[in-house]
Amino acid sequence: MPWGLIIFDEAQWLPAPGNSLIANSLLAHVKIGLTATPLREDENIKSLIYMIGPQLYVGSWRKFVEMGYLANPKCIE
């Protein structure tokens, strides 16, 4: 029986051989992948479309701060 929702954090790691086996074996009505770094040295990031679907949203951390979802970072040196 499939899950209703699966959320993958650090989704850029899903295309790795062991991770992709697990991700592909999990059945769900909806799969969401979260990543702040949608890059891989092996160009295998395109596999994410197959595993969890197309990219739906891109946002900057500044926009999330403005929207109130993230705290404004303060760097103190």
N, CA and C atoms as an extended XYZ file, in Angstrom:
231
Properties=species:S:1:pos:R:3:atomname:S:1:resname:S:1:resid:I:1 pbc="F F F"
N         0.842       -1.172        0.000 N   MET     1
C         0.000        0.000        0.000 CA  MET     1
C         0.895        1.246        0.000 C   MET     1
N         0.602        2.234       -0.850 N   PRO     2
C         1.445        3.428       -0.908 CA  PRO     2
C         1.190        4.382        0.259 C   PRO     2
N         2.217        5.157        0.567 N   TRP     3
C         2.084        6.231        1.543 CA  TRP     3
C         1.271        7.350        0.906 C   TRP     3
N         0.721        8.219        1.720 N   GLY     4
C         0.032        9.387        1.193 CA  GLY     4
C         1.029       10.433        0.719 C   GLY     4
N         2.051       10.702        1.556 N   LEU     5
C         3.028       11.745        1.262 CA  LEU     5
C         4.394       11.321        1.778 C   LEU     5
N         5.412       11.501        0.957 N   ILE     6
C         6.798       11.302        1.386 CA  ILE     6
C         7.548       12.588        1.069 C   ILE     6
N         8.270       13.110        2.061 N   ILE     7
C         9.090       14.308        1.870 CA  ILE     7
C        10.551       13.904        2.019 C   ILE     7
N        11.328       14.159        0.984 N   PHE     8
C        12.762       13.875        1.000 CA  PHE     8
C        13.513       15.179        1.252 C   PHE     8
N        14.205       15.270        2.374 N   ASP     9
C        15.068       16.420        2.626 CA  ASP     9
C        16.436       16.118        2.020 C   ASP     9
N        17.157       17.144        1.622 N   GLU    10
C        18.457       16.979        0.958 CA  GLU    10
C        18.304       16.090       -0.280 C   GLU    10
N        17.311       16.414       -1.091 N   ALA    11
C        16.944       15.581       -2.244 CA  ALA    11
C        18.055       15.431       -3.275 C   ALA    11
N        19.049       16.304       -3.257 N   GLN    12
C        20.140       16.173       -4.226 CA  GLN    12
C        20.906       14.871       -4.043 C   GLN    12
N        20.751       14.217       -2.891 N   TRP    13
C        21.437       12.945       -2.643 CA  TRP    13
C        20.648       11.740       -3.150 C   TRP    13
N        19.415       11.917       -3.562 N   LEU    14
C        18.603       10.783       -4.012 CA  LEU    14
C        19.178       10.041       -5.221 C   LEU    14
N        19.806       10.713       -6.193 N   PRO    15
C        20.329        9.968       -7.341 CA  PRO    15
C        21.508        9.038       -7.037 C   PRO    15
N        22.103        9.122       -5.852 N   ALA    16
C        23.197        8.204       -5.506 CA  ALA    16
C        22.667        6.771       -5.549 C   ALA    16
N        23.507        5.810       -5.959 N   PRO    17
C        23.029        4.436       -6.180 CA  PRO    17
C        22.189        3.836       -5.049 C   PRO    17
N        22.666        3.857       -3.837 N   GLY    18
C        21.896        3.268       -2.736 CA  GLY    18
C        20.629        4.039       -2.433 C   GLY    18
N        20.730        5.353       -2.487 N   ASN    19
C        19.565        6.189       -2.194 CA  ASN    19
C        18.483        6.053       -3.253 C   ASN    19
N        18.884        5.941       -4.508 N   SER    20
C        17.883        5.841       -5.571 CA  SER    20
C        17.103        4.534       -5.476 C   SER    20
N        17.760        3.468       -5.047 N   LEU    21
C        17.035        2.204       -4.857 CA  LEU    21
C        15.937        2.361       -3.817 C   LEU    21
N        16.265        3.029       -2.732 N   ILE    22
C        15.279        3.237       -1.667 CA  ILE    22
C        14.171        4.173       -2.145 C   ILE    22
N        14.563        5.303       -2.735 N   ALA    23
C        13.568        6.289       -3.177 CA  ALA    23
C        12.615        5.702       -4.208 C   ALA    23
N        13.144        4.904       -5.126 N   ASN    24
C        12.294        4.316       -6.165 CA  ASN    24
C        11.409        3.200       -5.634 C   ASN    24
N        11.804        2.581       -4.532 N   SER    25
C        10.996        1.483       -3.994 CA  SER    25
C         9.850        1.985       -3.112 C   SER    25
N         9.935        3.229       -2.661 N   LEU    26
C         8.874        3.794       -1.825 CA  LEU    26
C         7.739        4.308       -2.703 C   LEU    26
N         6.557        3.809       -2.453 N   LEU    27
C         5.389        4.239       -3.214 CA  LEU    27
C         4.625        5.283       -2.421 C   LEU    27
N         4.208        6.336       -3.099 N   ALA    28
C         3.445        7.395       -2.443 CA  ALA    28
C         2.574        8.092       -3.474 C   ALA    28
N         1.464        8.625       -3.007 N   HIS    29
C         0.611        9.417       -3.894 CA  HIS    29
C         1.313       10.717       -4.269 C   HIS    29
N         2.075       11.274       -3.309 N   VAL    30
C         2.811       12.512       -3.538 CA  VAL    30
C         4.215       12.362       -2.961 C   VAL    30
N         5.223       12.744       -3.744 N   LYS    31
C         6.609       12.783       -3.273 CA  LYS    31
C         7.123       14.207       -3.457 C   LYS    31
N         7.704       14.749       -2.394 N   ILE    32
C         8.257       16.102       -2.435 CA  ILE    32
C         9.732       16.017       -2.077 C   ILE    32
N        10.563       16.669       -2.865 N   GLY    33
C        11.991       16.729       -2.580 CA  GLY    33
C        12.399       18.149       -2.255 C   GLY    33
N        13.132       18.313       -1.167 N   LEU    34
C        13.611       19.630       -0.751 CA  LEU    34
C        15.129       19.666       -0.869 C   LEU    34
N        15.653       20.744       -1.419 N   THR    35
C        17.098       20.916       -1.489 CA  THR    35
C        17.430       22.390       -1.651 C   THR    35
N        18.492       22.805       -1.013 N   ALA    36
C        18.988       24.166       -1.206 CA  ALA    36
C        20.112       24.171       -2.236 C   ALA    36
N        20.589       22.986       -2.598 N   THR    37
C        21.695       22.868       -3.552 CA  THR    37
C        21.361       21.824       -4.612 C   THR    37
N        20.570       22.194       -5.615 N   PRO    38
C        20.182       21.219       -6.648 CA  PRO    38
C        21.299       20.973       -7.664 C   PRO    38
N        22.465       20.593       -7.156 N   LEU    39
C        23.630       20.355       -8.008 CA  LEU    39
C        24.282       19.033       -7.635 C   LEU    39
N        24.862       18.389       -8.633 N   ARG    40
C        25.653       17.178       -8.411 CA  ARG    40
C        26.807       17.194       -9.398 C   ARG    40
N        27.947       16.667       -8.993 N   GLU    41
C        29.100       16.617       -9.890 CA  GLU    41
C        28.875       15.666      -11.053 C   GLU    41
N        28.041       14.651      -10.859 N   ASP    42
C        27.841       13.652      -11.908 CA  ASP    42
C        26.676       13.978      -12.840 C   ASP    42
N        26.110       15.170      -12.735 N   GLU    43
C        24.995       15.590      -13.594 CA  GLU    43
C        23.766       14.686      -13.459 C   GLU    43
N        23.715       13.899      -12.415 N   ASN    44
C        22.612       12.963      -12.225 CA  ASN    44
C        21.400       13.614      -11.565 C   ASN    44
N        21.430       14.914      -11.409 N   ILE    45
C        20.312       15.620      -10.784 CA  ILE    45
C        19.038       15.452      -11.612 C   ILE    45
N        19.194       15.193      -12.909 N   LYS    46
C        18.030       14.997      -13.776 CA  LYS    46
C        17.222       13.768      -13.373 C   LYS    46
N        17.843       12.841      -12.671 N   SER    47
C        17.134       11.652      -12.196 CA  SER    47
C        16.031       12.009      -11.212 C   SER    47
N        16.143       13.168      -10.582 N   LEU    48
C        15.120       13.574       -9.619 CA  LEU    48
C        13.755       13.721      -10.274 C   LEU    48
N        13.734       14.141      -11.525 N   ILE    49
C        12.452       14.282      -12.224 CA  ILE    49
C        11.753       12.930      -12.282 C   ILE    49
N        12.516       11.887      -12.542 N   TYR    50
C        11.940       10.537      -12.584 CA  TYR    50
C        11.502       10.083      -11.190 C   TYR    50
N        12.321       10.377      -10.186 N   MET    51
C        12.051        9.866       -8.837 CA  MET    51
C        10.950       10.620       -8.104 C   MET    51
N        10.934       11.955       -8.231 N   ILE    52
C         9.963       12.723       -7.445 CA  ILE    52
C         9.166       13.729       -8.264 C   ILE    52
N         9.462       13.862       -9.546 N   GLY    53
C         8.700       14.776      -10.383 CA  GLY    53
C         9.462       16.053      -10.693 C   GLY    53
N         8.845       16.945      -11.456 N   PRO    54
C         9.525       18.160      -11.892 CA  PRO    54
C         9.684       19.176      -10.758 C   PRO    54
N        10.598       20.091      -10.962 N   GLN    55
C        10.807       21.177      -10.009 CA  GLN    55
C         9.595       22.094      -10.061 C   GLN    55
N         9.023       22.366       -8.893 N   LEU    56
C         7.808       23.169       -8.846 CA  LEU    56
C         8.022       24.579       -8.318 C   LEU    56
N         9.048       24.765       -7.513 N   TYR    57
C         9.236       26.074       -6.897 CA  TYR    57
C        10.710       26.332       -6.648 C   TYR    57
N        11.134       27.544       -6.924 N   VAL    58
C        12.487       27.989       -6.611 CA  VAL    58
C        12.346       29.299       -5.853 C   VAL    58
N        12.996       29.388       -4.721 N   GLY    59
C        12.924       30.614       -3.942 CA  GLY    59
C        14.251       30.908       -3.280 C   GLY    59
N        14.491       32.159       -3.027 N   SER    60
C        15.724       32.546       -2.343 CA  SER    60
C        15.457       32.649       -0.848 C   SER    60
N        16.503       32.515       -0.070 N   TRP    61
C        16.327       32.611        1.374 CA  TRP    61
C        15.827       33.998        1.752 C   TRP    61
N        16.233       35.020        1.005 N   ARG    62
C        15.766       36.381        1.308 CA  ARG    62
C        14.246       36.485        1.166 C   ARG    62
N        13.716       35.843        0.139 N   LYS    63
C        12.267       35.876       -0.059 CA  LYS    63
C        11.556       35.167        1.094 C   LYS    63
N        12.125       34.052        1.560 N   PHE    64
C        11.519       33.333        2.679 CA  PHE    64
C        11.577       34.156        3.968 C   PHE    64
N        12.620       34.958        4.125 N   VAL    65
C        12.695       35.867        5.278 CA  VAL    65
C        11.592       36.912        5.162 C   VAL    65
N        11.460       37.505        3.979 N   GLU    66
C        10.427       38.520        3.757 CA  GLU    66
C         9.025       37.965        3.992 C   GLU    66
N         8.821       36.703        3.636 N   MET    67
C         7.505       36.078        3.802 CA  MET    67
C         7.262       35.623        5.242 C   MET    67
N         8.300       35.677        6.075 N   GLY    68
C         8.150       35.290        7.469 CA  GLY    68
C         8.368       33.816        7.749 C   GLY    68
N         8.851       33.054        6.754 N   TYR    69
C         9.091       31.624        6.954 CA  TYR    69
C        10.444       31.344        7.597 C   TYR    69
N        11.401       32.257        7.415 N   LEU    70
C        12.733       32.110        8.001 CA  LEU    70
C        13.071       33.360        8.801 C   LEU    70
N        13.896       33.176        9.819 N   ALA    71
C        14.384       34.323       10.585 CA  ALA    71
C        15.473       35.022        9.784 C   ALA    71
N        15.586       36.317        9.968 N   ASN    72
C        16.632       37.077        9.305 CA  ASN    72
C        17.968       36.734        9.959 C   ASN    72
N        18.915       36.186        9.202 N   PRO    73
C        20.197       35.807        9.816 CA  PRO    73
C        21.004       37.033       10.225 C   PRO    73
N        21.696       36.895       11.342 N   LYS    74
C        22.571       37.963       11.817 CA  LYS    74
C        23.956       37.371       12.016 C   LYS    74
N        24.909       37.890       11.271 N   CYS    75
C        26.293       37.421       11.383 CA  CYS    75
C        27.070       38.386       12.264 C   CYS    75
N        27.698       37.841       13.272 N   ILE    76
C        28.490       38.656       14.194 CA  ILE    76
C        29.924       38.156       14.146 C   ILE    76
N        30.822       39.067       13.852 N   GLU    77
C        32.240       38.679       13.795 CA  GLU    77
C        32.992       39.306       14.932 C   GLU    77
